[in-house]
Amino acid sequence: MRVWSYAKILTEVLNREGHHFSKTKLEQLIIAVFFHDTGLTRTLDASHGKESREICRKFLARQPNLLKDHFDEMLDAVEKHDDKSYGDFPVAERNQPDDILTMLTVCDDLDAYGAIGVFRYLEIYFHRGIPFQLIPVKVIVNLKKRHQYLIQHYGDLKDFILAQQNRYQFTVDFYNALGKQQHAPDNISPNEGPLIVANLLLEKVLREKIHITEIAFSIENLPLDEYTIHYFRQLQSELK
C-alpha cells in the first residue's frame, strides 16, 4: 500500500504538469503496483520480478473485462522494476514521465527511503544472506542509484523531489553511521546508535517475527539511547 500511496502522489503531480492519465493507464499502473512484489512469495532474490510477472500474467488471463492494450508494457514493468542497474544509464536515456515502468520503479524506490527504508534494506539483505558487515556499503551504493534514477526522470518536479530528499538522507545517514560504528575501536559502545537499532530490528522483527508495527511496544521498557528512541518514533510515524 505504501508504494501505491507514492504512485498516487506522483500521478497527481504529473497531472498538474500536464500529463493526463487515461482510465486504462491508471488501471495498468494500479495492477503493476499491486503485483510488482508478489514474486517475493516464491523467491527473495533480485529476480523476483520474473515470478511477479508470471503471477500477474495468470491473474490477467482470468480477467476478460480488462482491456488488453499494452499488457506487455505492464508486465515488463512488473518484471523489471527491481533492476537496479538503471543507475548506469546515461542521462540522455530519459523515459516519458508517465511510462509505467519508470513510475513503478521510482515509487518502489521511494519505499526504500526513511526509517521504513532502513528496515527494508536490512530485511532484504538479511534474507539474501549478505553478511551484516557488508550491508552498509551495499545499501549506500544501491541508494545512490535509486536517487540518481529519481532525479534523472523527475528532477523537474522540484517540490516532489524536495519532499523526498530528507527521507533519502535519513537512510543514507543511518547506513553511513552504521558502517563507521562497525569499524570503530573496541572501546566504542555498541549499545547505542544505528548498531543497536539494526540489532533490535534483526532480533525482534526478523528472528522473533514480531510485526514491524508492533516493535515499538516490544522495546518500550528497554533502556535505550536517544538515537534509538528517535529512530523508532520516526518508524512508527511513517507506518501510520
N, C-alpha and C positions, 0 to 999 in steps of 0.2 A: 504493500500500500504506500510505502514511503516513496518508491520510485514513481508511482502514479501521481503522487502529490507534486513531485517535481515536474512531471510531464504536463500536468495541468497548468502550473505556473508558467512554464516555458511556452506552452501553446497560447496562453493569454498574452504574454509579452510579444510573441511573434505576430499574433493577430493585430495588436496595436501598431506594429511596424508595417502592416500591410500584407502579411502572409495569411491569407484566408484558407481555412481548412474545410474541405467538403465533409459531408457525413461519412462517406466511405473512408476518407483519410483518417478521420478521428476513430472510426471503428477499427481500422488496421492498427493504429497506434495503441489503442486500448488492449487489443488482443496480444500484440507484441510485448507490451509491458507486463501483462499478467502471465505470459508463458515463458518469458526470457530465462528464468532461473529454474523452471520445473525440472530441467535435466539434472539438477543437483540431487534429486531423489534417486538418481541412478549412479552418478559419479560426482566426486568432489573436485576433480581436476579441471584445468583450464579449458578442456574440450567439452565441458558440459553443455555448451551451446548446441552442439550437434544432437545431443539427446533431447534438448528442449525443442529443437526444430521438429524432430520426429513426433514428439508428444503433441505439439501444436498441429502438425500436419494431419494426424489422426483425428484430432478434435474438429478441424475444419471440414474433413471429409464427411463428418456426421451432421454438418450444418448446411442443409440445402438452401436456406433462405439468405445466406451471406453472399454478397457479390464476390465473384471470383477474380475481379480485376486486381492486378498487382499482388496476388497472393505470394508469388515468388519473391517479390521485394520484401514483403512482411516476414516470410520465412527466413530469408537471408539475414534480415536484421536480428531475428531471434538467435540464429546460429552464430553470427559474427560479433555480437555486442560486447563480448569479453576478450576480443583480440587486442591485447594491449601493445601490439607493435605499431599501432596507429601513430604514436608519437614520433615515429621515424619518417612519416610522410612529409614532403616539402610543403611549405606554406601555400604554394600555388594550388595544391590539390585541396580545394575548399568545396565541400558539398553544399547543395542547396540547404538553407536553414530548416526547411520543413521536410527534409529527407528523413524517412522513418528510421533508418539505421543510425544516422547522426543524432537524432533526438533521443533514441533509446539508449545509445552509448553514453551520451552526456548525462542523462537522467540517472542511469545506473551508476555512473561515476560520482555523481553528487551525493549518493548514499554512502560513499567512502570518505566523506568529509565529516569533521566534527567529532564529538565524543562517540557517536554511533560508529563512525568510520574507524576509530581506534579499535573498537571491539571487532568490527567486521574483518579487518585485516588480521587481527590476532586469531580469530576463529578459523578463517580460511587457510591461513598458513600453518596453523596448528594441525588441522585435519589433513593437510597435504604433506605433513611430515617434515616441514622445514625447521631446522634447528633454531631454538629460541635466540641464540646469539646472532644469527644471520637475519632475523626478521626486520630489525630497524633499517638496515641498509636496503633490503629488498623493497620495503614499504616506500621509502623516500624516492627510489628510482621509479617505482610504479606510480606514485602520487604525482610526480612531476610530469610524467607522460599524460596522465589524465588531465591535469590542469592545462598543459600545453594544447591538448586537443580542444578543450573548452574554449580557450582564448582564440585558437585558430578559427573556429567555426562561429563563435558567438561573441567575439571581442567587441563588436559594435554595440552590443546591448549593455551599455555601461552600468546601468543600475542593477541589472541582473547579475553581472559579474561581481560588482561590489558587494552584493548581498551574499555571495558565496565565498568571498575572499577570506573573511575571518574564520569560517568553518574549515577551509582548506589549511589555513595557517595553524589552526588548533591541532590538526592531525600531524602536520609537519613538525611543529614544535615538540609534540609529545614524543614522536619516534626519534627525533634528534636527541632529545634529552635522555630517552631510554638507552640509546646507543652509547652516549657518553657515560651514563651511570653503569652500564655493563662493563666498561673498561676503566672504571675509576679504581683508585688504590683500595686495598682491602680495608683500610680504616674508615672508608666512607660507608655509612649505614645503608643497608639495602632495604630497611624498613620504612621508607618514605619515598615520595615522588612517583614517577612513572613506573619504577620497578615494582613497587607494592601494588599499584593499580593493575599492572599486567598480571602479576601473580594471583591477585584476587579474581580477576576475570577468568584466568585459566582454571583456578581451583574451584570456584563457586559455579561458574556457568558451564565450562567445558568438561569438567570432571564430575562434579556433583550434580550436574544437569539442572541447576536452578535456573528458571527462566530469567532472561535478561531484565524483564520488567520487575522482577521480584528481588533482584540482587541488593538493592539499597536497604531493604528490610532485613536481609540476612546478615548485613555487616554493620548495622546501626549501633550495636553495642561494643564494637571493636575500637581499641584506642588508635585512631588514625590521624595522620598529619594533615595539615591544611590543604596541601596539594591534592591528596586523595579524596578528601571530603568535597573539594570543589569539583573534581572530575565527576564523581558520582551524582552530584547535584545537577551538573550540566547534562549528564546522560539521562537522568530522569526527566529533565526539562525537554530534551529532544524527543523522548519516547512518548510524550503526551500527545 
